[in-house]
């Protein structure tokens, strides 16, 4: 079996040997499973650009290699994308010369990605901050210290300079930065409070999804507390100890109580009227990078959330 590759140097040739268990499969599928950090469309682009070869000749994405075939490819450097500042209103909960805390609405993408190159939080921040954002995360994610999903609402920290960014990132890495969420989940949890300690990695069956898995994963810890129970749902508070992709959504689904409205990890007959998961990042606490003061910011539940609570209480 060909092992996943998590890091590749740009423009450096990579050479793999096809083994019997992979022989006969489409090569784009083989490479997509192997290149964990890249989307399938990115991998298919390598074929379109003639960067994947077998026996010295470029091959198509549908090519099915034989046992013992040697495949060579390289990953080009990413192209620079010019981001435009856009005058998009922002709900700023806190701001000073070092950082700001934004209450992101659901439906807004945090940073540009294929299919979403404008109207993102970054486009709005470039306008609001007049370009004064940390550059640690590069052109695509200036100032972005951490992320929340498009359809998750709530608080995000944004750094205006590199020293603030480093300080806030270190607080995240040592788990001293407080992040609390509110969610509505399906059903009733066995215990009124508890901890989910289960590693999260990319799903081997669907690269767009994450899952609880032991191989090629990272530790993930979520604390939860039940606030109210209704007939078919529960209103809960969650605190992140780690910050993995889709962590709360994956952990709740792992317990058998997915977040209401979650189109990815929820049930097929889930709550479609919500238009996305009922999940809100309602509190963030951190030590200010310059003053050393402990700051705690809270954001009230948005209308979509309170409306849904009103419906399920009846």
Secondary structure, DSSP 4 states (H G I P E B T S, - for coil): -PPPB----TT--EEEE--TTTTTSBHHHHHHHHBTTS-HHHHHHHHHTT-EEETTEE--TT-BPPTT-EEEE--PPPPP-PPPP------EEEE-SSEEEEEEPTT--SS-BTTB-SSSHHHHHHHHTTT----TTTTTTTTB-S---TT-EEEEEEESSHHHHHHHHHHHHTT-SEEEEEEEEES--SSSEEEEE--EEE-SS-TT-EEE-STTEE--EEEEEEEEE-SSEEEEEEEESS--TTHHHHHHHHTT-PBTT-TTTS-TT---TTSS--EEEEEEEEE-TTT--EEEEE-PPPHHHHHHHHHHH-
